Amino acid sequence: MLPKLITVLRDGYTLAHLRKDALSGLTVAIVALPLAMAIAIASGTTPDKGLITAIIAGFLISALGGSRHQIGGPTAAFVIVVYGVIQQHGYDGLLLATLMAGLLLLLAGLLRLGSLIRYIPNPVITGFTAGIAVTILSTQVKDFFGLNLATVPAEFIAKLAAYAGAAGSFQAITLLIALLALGIIIALRLWRPAWPGFLIAIGIATLLVQLLHLPVETIADRFGAIPNSLPAPSLPAISAARLLELLPSAATIALLAGIESLLSCVIADAMTGRKHRSNIELVSQGVANIASALFGGLPATGALARTATNIRAGAHGPVSGMLHAAFLLVFMLALAPLAGLFPLAALAALLVVVAWNMSEIHQIKHTALGPWPDFLVLLLTLALTILLDLTIAILAGTALSYALKLLPQPPQHRA
């Protein structure tokens, strides 16, 4: 239950370590800046909410967590959950659900439930991750094509129907900007993978839109100016009826945050040869989500792509993640007006890439070539994630996986 920050400091922390952490923290902050805003917009809220989450929750997850290299903040995995909660209960309802989820995560860590992640079968994890990717991709159609839609339904089938009805309103110039940003990101990943492709693509798209006065919607056009300061903390409205109403949403947020954060830790361990502490990691996720809700932010968890970027940039320990949050705060204070000029089409292109990275195509192919029960579990989890609910998908997929293991196995033939 000891945060990795304390372990790192006890082992001796030198100026050379600080230089490494500062450079890696800056690198991750550059990646996180457009990503945090894009995730917030895709979640149905304003871009500043993503920055607030990355700053507040990101700092606490690194400072209190059980991984040396974990980077926390808003993640694409939460988009479908957050969008649905806001549509059904409003943003104040999301804040209360996030606060409750933080308490559930805190309790789970204190009860030492961090090891339970190992009991979720791999086909279930692949299925719900791929389902989230499909749903994220579906949320970006409006901004990628510049469709004229006042609101986008939360349900997948209704969303597709709305897009079909608005297909005639697509804007060619918006599509071209989105394709340009997408092409730049892909090209830089192939030829200059160390460069901050997301920020470069959005920067070039922003310059073109502004210099050529192109009729492409920007962040400021839709949401107004981005605040250049953090809000004061406050509690959302709380009542017994509201708590009961939001409990299922809070449980979903807590479940997803716990799974995503511990998966990120496991992969970080594989990249570094280190070993994370799962229970204190859950405690840090709980504290971070409580704090994020108090400051008006979104649910937060460990962000795999940003954690991997942190490791590749040479981070020594948790100070890197804390500095990443500090750099984001500086960016918010100094560059908020410039961020308002980002084209929404370019941010949609960014999330298309994120969705592709989450799609688990290779893992799906591998599972399809393996035992049929695993592939059946994957397909069920994938379908339920897209069409119904993430919690139902995880529970049903896990139940089916264990039920299929009880079936008689075919006889093994000796060669």
C-alpha positions as CSV (number, residue, x, y, z in Angstrom):
1,M,0.0,0.0,0.0
2,L,3.0,2.3,-0.4
3,P,2.9,4.8,-3.3
4,K,5.8,4.3,-5.8
5,L,6.7,7.9,-5.4
6,I,7.9,7.3,-1.8
7,T,9.9,4.2,-3.0
8,V,11.6,6.2,-5.7
9,L,12.5,9.1,-3.4
10,R,13.8,6.7,-0.7
11,D,16.0,5.1,-3.3
12,G,17.6,8.5,-4.0
13,Y,16.5,11.1,-6.4
14,T,19.1,13.1,-8.2
15,L,19.2,16.1,-10.5
16,A,19.8,13.7,-13.4
17,H,16.6,11.9,-12.5
18,L,14.7,15.2,-12.4
19,R,16.0,16.1,-15.9
20,K,14.8,12.8,-17.3
21,D,11.4,13.2,-15.6
22,A,11.0,16.8,-16.8
23,L,11.8,15.9,-20.4
24,S,9.4,12.9,-20.4
25,G,6.7,14.9,-18.6
26,L,6.9,17.6,-21.2
27,T,6.7,15.1,-24.0
28,V,3.6,13.5,-22.5
29,A,2.0,16.9,-21.9
30,I,2.4,17.8,-25.6
31,V,0.6,14.5,-26.5
32,A,-2.1,14.9,-23.8
33,L,-3.0,18.6,-24.6
34,P,-5.1,18.0,-27.8
35,L,-6.1,14.5,-26.7
36,A,-7.7,15.6,-23.4
37,M,-9.7,18.2,-25.2
38,A,-10.8,15.8,-28.0
39,I,-11.9,13.2,-25.4
40,A,-14.0,15.8,-23.5
41,I,-15.7,17.0,-26.7
42,A,-16.4,13.4,-27.8
43,S,-17.9,12.8,-24.3
44,G,-20.5,15.5,-24.9
45,T,-18.9,18.3,-22.8
46,T,-16.6,21.2,-23.2
47,P,-12.8,20.9,-23.9
48,D,-11.7,22.5,-20.7
49,K,-13.2,19.6,-18.7
50,G,-10.6,17.3,-20.3
51,L,-7.8,19.6,-19.4
52,I,-9.0,19.9,-15.8
53,T,-9.1,16.2,-15.5
54,A,-5.7,15.7,-17.0
55,I,-4.2,18.3,-14.6
56,I,-6.0,17.3,-11.3
57,A,-6.4,13.6,-11.7
58,G,-3.1,13.2,-13.7
59,F,-1.1,14.7,-10.8
60,L,-2.8,12.6,-8.1
61,I,-2.6,9.3,-10.0
62,S,1.2,9.7,-10.4
63,A,1.8,11.1,-6.9
64,L,-0.2,8.4,-5.0
65,G,-0.3,5.5,-7.4
66,G,1.4,2.1,-7.4
67,S,3.2,2.4,-10.8
68,R,6.4,4.2,-11.5
69,H,5.3,5.3,-14.9
70,Q,1.5,5.5,-15.0
71,I,0.1,8.6,-16.6
72,G,-3.5,9.3,-15.7
73,G,-6.3,11.5,-17.1
74,P,-9.4,11.3,-19.3
75,T,-9.3,8.3,-21.7
76,A,-11.1,7.4,-24.8
77,A,-12.5,4.3,-23.0
78,F,-14.8,6.5,-21.0
79,V,-16.3,8.4,-24.0
80,I,-19.4,6.1,-24.4
81,V,-20.0,5.9,-20.6
82,V,-19.6,9.7,-20.0
83,Y,-21.7,10.6,-23.0
84,G,-24.6,8.4,-21.9
85,V,-24.5,9.7,-18.3
86,I,-24.6,13.3,-19.5
87,Q,-27.4,12.6,-21.9
88,Q,-29.5,10.9,-19.2
89,H,-28.6,12.7,-16.0
90,G,-26.9,16.0,-17.0
91,Y,-23.3,17.1,-16.3
92,D,-24.1,17.5,-12.6
93,G,-25.2,13.9,-12.5
94,L,-21.9,12.9,-14.1
95,L,-20.0,14.8,-11.4
96,L,-21.9,12.9,-8.7
97,A,-21.4,9.6,-10.4
98,T,-17.7,10.2,-10.7
99,L,-17.5,11.2,-7.1
100,M,-19.3,7.9,-6.1
101,A,-17.0,5.9,-8.4
102,G,-14.0,7.4,-6.7
103,L,-15.3,6.3,-3.4
104,L,-15.9,2.8,-4.8
105,L,-12.4,2.6,-6.1
106,L,-10.9,3.9,-2.9
107,L,-12.9,1.2,-1.0
108,A,-11.8,-1.5,-3.5
109,G,-8.1,-0.6,-3.0
110,L,-8.4,-0.5,0.8
111,L,-10.1,-4.0,0.7
112,R,-7.2,-5.2,-1.5
113,L,-9.3,-6.2,-4.5
114,G,-6.7,-5.1,-7.0
115,S,-5.8,-8.7,-7.9
116,L,-9.3,-9.5,-9.1
117,I,-8.4,-8.1,-12.6
118,R,-6.7,-11.4,-13.3
119,Y,-10.1,-13.2,-13.2
120,I,-11.5,-11.2,-16.2
121,P,-10.8,-13.4,-19.3
122,N,-8.7,-12.0,-22.1
123,P,-11.5,-12.4,-24.7
124,V,-13.7,-10.2,-22.6
125,I,-11.1,-7.5,-22.3
126,T,-10.5,-7.7,-26.1
127,G,-14.2,-7.6,-26.8
128,F,-15.1,-4.6,-24.7
129,T,-12.0,-2.7,-25.8
130,A,-12.9,-3.3,-29.5
131,G,-16.5,-2.4,-28.8
132,I,-15.4,0.9,-27.2
133,A,-13.2,1.6,-30.3
134,V,-16.2,1.1,-32.6
135,T,-18.4,3.4,-30.5
136,I,-15.7,6.1,-30.4
137,L,-15.4,5.9,-34.1
138,S,-19.2,6.3,-34.4
139,T,-19.1,9.5,-32.3
140,Q,-16.7,11.2,-34.7
141,V,-18.7,11.0,-37.9
142,K,-20.4,14.4,-37.4
143,D,-17.3,16.4,-36.9
144,F,-15.2,14.4,-39.4
145,F,-17.7,15.0,-42.2
146,G,-19.0,18.3,-41.0
147,L,-22.6,17.1,-40.8
148,N,-25.4,19.5,-39.8
149,L,-26.8,17.8,-36.7
150,A,-28.0,19.7,-33.7
151,T,-27.7,16.6,-31.4
152,V,-26.3,13.1,-31.8
153,P,-28.2,10.3,-30.1
154,A,-26.3,8.2,-27.5
155,E,-27.6,4.8,-28.8
156,F,-25.5,3.3,-31.5
157,I,-28.3,2.3,-34.0
158,A,-30.1,5.7,-33.5
159,K,-26.8,7.4,-34.1
160,L,-26.3,5.7,-37.4
161,A,-29.8,6.5,-38.4
162,A,-29.2,10.2,-37.6
163,Y,-26.0,10.3,-39.6
164,A,-27.8,8.7,-42.6
165,G,-30.5,11.3,-42.4
166,A,-27.9,14.1,-42.3
167,A,-25.6,12.7,-45.0
168,G,-26.6,15.3,-47.6
169,S,-25.3,18.1,-45.3
170,F,-21.6,17.0,-45.3
171,Q,-19.0,19.7,-45.9
172,A,-16.3,18.9,-48.3
173,I,-13.8,21.3,-46.9
174,T,-14.3,20.0,-43.4
175,L,-13.7,16.4,-44.7
176,L,-10.5,17.6,-46.4
177,I,-9.1,19.1,-43.2
178,A,-10.0,15.9,-41.3
179,L,-8.3,13.8,-44.0
180,L,-5.2,16.1,-44.0
181,A,-4.8,15.8,-40.2
182,L,-5.4,12.0,-40.4
183,G,-2.7,11.7,-43.1
184,I,-0.2,13.8,-41.2
185,I,-0.6,11.6,-38.1
186,I,-0.2,8.4,-40.0
187,A,2.8,9.7,-42.0
188,L,4.6,10.9,-38.9
189,R,3.9,7.6,-37.1
190,L,5.6,5.8,-40.0
191,W,8.5,8.1,-40.6
192,R,9.0,10.2,-37.5
193,P,7.4,8.2,-34.6
194,A,9.2,10.2,-32.0
195,W,7.6,13.5,-33.1
196,P,4.3,14.6,-31.4
197,G,2.1,13.7,-34.4
198,F,-1.2,14.7,-32.8
199,L,-0.1,18.2,-32.0
200,I,1.7,18.7,-35.3
201,A,-1.3,17.6,-37.3
202,I,-3.7,19.8,-35.3
203,G,-1.2,22.7,-35.6
204,I,-1.0,22.5,-39.4
205,A,-4.8,22.1,-39.7
206,T,-5.3,25.2,-37.5
207,L,-2.8,27.3,-39.5
208,L,-4.6,26.4,-42.8
209,V,-8.0,27.1,-41.4
210,Q,-7.0,30.5,-40.0
211,L,-4.7,31.7,-42.8
212,L,-7.1,30.7,-45.6
213,H,-10.2,31.7,-43.6
214,L,-11.8,28.3,-44.3
215,P,-15.4,27.7,-43.1
216,V,-14.4,24.9,-40.7
217,E,-15.9,24.9,-37.2
218,T,-13.3,25.4,-34.4
219,I,-13.4,24.8,-30.6
220,A,-14.1,28.5,-30.0
221,D,-17.0,28.5,-32.6
222,R,-18.9,25.8,-30.8
223,F,-17.8,26.2,-27.1
224,G,-16.6,29.8,-26.8
225,A,-13.3,30.7,-25.2
226,I,-11.4,28.1,-23.2
227,P,-11.0,29.2,-19.6
228,N,-7.3,29.9,-18.7
229,S,-7.6,29.0,-15.0
230,L,-8.8,26.1,-12.8
231,P,-12.3,26.4,-11.2
232,A,-12.7,26.4,-7.4
233,P,-13.7,23.0,-6.0
234,S,-17.3,22.4,-5.1
235,L,-19.6,19.6,-4.3
236,P,-22.4,18.5,-6.8
237,A,-25.9,18.4,-5.5
238,I,-26.4,15.3,-3.4
239,S,-29.6,13.6,-2.3
240,A,-30.5,10.0,-1.4
241,A,-32.7,9.6,-4.5
242,R,-30.0,11.0,-6.7
243,L,-27.4,8.6,-5.2
244,L,-29.6,5.6,-5.9
245,E,-30.4,6.8,-9.4
246,L,-26.7,7.2,-10.3
247,L,-25.3,4.1,-8.5
248,P,-25.3,1.9,-11.7
249,S,-23.4,4.7,-13.6
250,A,-21.0,5.0,-10.7
251,A,-20.4,1.3,-10.7
252,T,-19.7,1.3,-14.4
253,I,-17.2,4.1,-14.1
254,A,-15.4,2.5,-11.2
255,L,-15.3,-0.9,-13.0
256,L,-13.9,0.6,-16.2
257,A,-11.4,2.8,-14.3
258,G,-10.1,-0.1,-12.3
259,I,-9.7,-2.4,-15.3
260,E,-8.1,0.2,-17.5
261,S,-5.7,1.5,-14.9
262,L,-4.5,-2.0,-13.9
263,L,-4.2,-3.1,-17.5
264,S,-2.1,-0.1,-18.1
265,C,0.1,-1.0,-15.1
266,V,0.5,-4.5,-16.3
267,I,1.7,-3.4,-19.8
268,A,4.0,-0.8,-18.2
269,D,5.5,-3.6,-16.1
270,A,6.1,-5.6,-19.3
271,M,7.8,-2.7,-20.9
272,T,10.1,-1.8,-18.0
273,G,10.6,-5.0,-16.0
274,R,9.1,-3.3,-12.9
275,K,6.2,-4.5,-10.7
276,H,3.2,-2.3,-9.8
277,R,1.2,-2.3,-6.6
278,S,-2.4,-2.9,-7.6
279,N,-4.2,-1.9,-4.4
280,I,-2.5,1.5,-3.8
281,E,-3.1,2.1,-7.6
282,L,-6.8,1.6,-7.0
283,V,-6.6,4.0,-4.0
284,S,-4.9,6.6,-6.1
285,Q,-7.6,6.2,-8.9
286,G,-10.3,6.7,-6.2
287,V,-8.7,9.9,-4.8
288,A,-8.1,11.2,-8.3
289,N,-11.7,10.7,-9.4
290,I,-13.0,12.3,-6.2
291,A,-10.8,15.3,-6.8
292,S,-11.7,15.5,-10.5
293,A,-15.4,15.6,-9.7
294,L,-14.8,18.3,-7.1
295,F,-13.1,20.5,-9.7
296,G,-15.7,19.8,-12.3
297,G,-13.7,17.3,-14.4
298,L,-14.4,13.9,-16.0
299,P,-13.7,10.4,-14.8
300,A,-10.0,9.5,-15.0
301,T,-7.9,6.3,-15.2
302,G,-4.5,5.2,-16.3
303,A,-3.9,6.1,-20.0
304,L,-2.0,3.3,-21.8
305,A,-0.8,5.3,-24.8
306,R,0.4,8.2,-22.6
307,T,2.0,5.8,-20.2
308,A,3.9,4.1,-23.0
309,T,5.0,7.5,-24.3
310,N,6.2,8.3,-20.9
311,I,8.3,5.2,-20.7
312,R,9.7,5.6,-24.2
313,A,10.6,9.2,-23.4
314,G,12.9,7.9,-20.6
315,A,10.9,8.7,-17.4
316,H,12.6,7.7,-14.2
317,G,9.6,7.7,-11.9
318,P,6.2,9.2,-10.8
319,V,7.6,12.8,-10.8
320,S,7.4,12.6,-14.6
321,G,3.6,12.2,-14.4
322,M,3.3,15.0,-11.8
323,L,5.3,17.3,-14.1
324,H,3.1,16.3,-17.1
325,A,0.2,17.7,-15.1
326,A,2.1,20.8,-14.2
327,F,3.1,21.5,-17.8
328,L,-0.6,21.1,-18.9
329,L,-1.6,23.7,-16.3
330,V,1.0,26.1,-17.8
331,F,-0.4,25.4,-21.3
332,M,-3.9,26.1,-20.0
333,L,-2.9,29.3,-18.4
334,A,-0.8,30.6,-21.3
335,L,-2.3,29.0,-24.5
336,A,-6.0,28.8,-23.9
337,P,-6.9,31.3,-26.7
338,L,-4.8,29.5,-29.2
339,A,-6.3,26.1,-28.3
340,G,-9.7,27.6,-29.1
341,L,-8.6,27.8,-32.8
342,F,-8.2,24.1,-33.1
343,P,-10.6,22.7,-35.9
344,L,-13.0,20.1,-34.6
345,A,-12.4,18.1,-37.8
346,A,-8.7,17.7,-36.8
347,L,-9.7,16.6,-33.3
348,A,-12.0,14.1,-34.9
349,A,-9.2,12.7,-37.0
350,L,-7.1,12.4,-33.8
351,L,-9.8,10.3,-32.2
352,V,-10.2,8.1,-35.3
353,V,-6.5,7.2,-34.8
354,V,-7.2,6.5,-31.1
355,A,-10.1,4.3,-32.0
356,W,-8.0,2.3,-34.5
357,N,-5.3,1.8,-31.9
358,M,-7.9,0.5,-29.4
359,S,-9.6,-1.8,-32.0
360,E,-7.5,-4.8,-31.1
361,I,-7.6,-6.0,-34.7
362,H,-4.5,-8.3,-34.3
363,Q,-5.9,-9.8,-31.0
364,I,-9.3,-10.4,-32.6
365,K,-7.6,-12.3,-35.5
366,H,-5.6,-14.3,-33.0
367,T,-8.7,-15.2,-31.0
368,A,-10.6,-16.1,-34.1
369,L,-8.0,-18.7,-35.0
370,G,-8.0,-20.1,-31.5
371,P,-10.7,-22.1,-29.5
372,W,-14.2,-21.3,-30.6
373,P,-15.5,-20.6,-27.0
374,D,-13.0,-17.7,-26.7
375,F,-14.1,-16.2,-30.0
376,L,-17.8,-16.6,-29.0
377,V,-17.1,-14.7,-25.7
378,L,-15.3,-12.0,-27.6
379,L,-18.2,-11.5,-30.1
380,L,-20.8,-11.4,-27.3
381,T,-18.8,-8.9,-25.3
382,L,-18.2,-6.8,-28.4
383,A,-21.8,-6.7,-29.4
384,L,-23.2,-5.9,-25.9
385,T,-20.6,-3.1,-25.5
386,I,-21.8,-1.5,-28.7
387,L,-25.5,-2.1,-28.4
388,L,-26.3,-2.1,-24.7
389,D,-24.0,-1.3,-21.8
390,L,-20.3,-1.8,-20.8
391,T,-21.0,-3.3,-17.4
392,I,-23.6,-5.8,-18.9
393,A,-21.0,-6.7,-21.6
394,I,-18.2,-7.4,-19.1
395,L,-20.5,-9.4,-16.7
396,A,-22.2,-11.4,-19.5
397,G,-18.9,-12.1,-21.3
398,T,-17.2,-13.2,-18.1
399,A,-20.1,-15.4,-17.1
400,L,-20.2,-17.0,-20.5
401,S,-16.5,-17.6,-20.5
402,Y,-16.6,-19.5,-17.2
403,A,-19.8,-21.4,-18.1
404,L,-18.1,-22.6,-21.3
405,K,-15.1,-23.9,-19.3
406,L,-17.5,-26.2,-17.5
407,L,-18.6,-27.9,-20.7
408,P,-17.0,-31.3,-21.5
409,Q,-13.8,-30.8,-23.5
410,P,-13.3,-32.7,-26.7
411,P,-11.0,-35.7,-26.4
412,Q,-7.3,-35.1,-27.0
413,H,-5.9,-37.5,-29.7
414,R,-2.3,-38.6,-29.4
415,A,-0.1,-38.3,-32.5
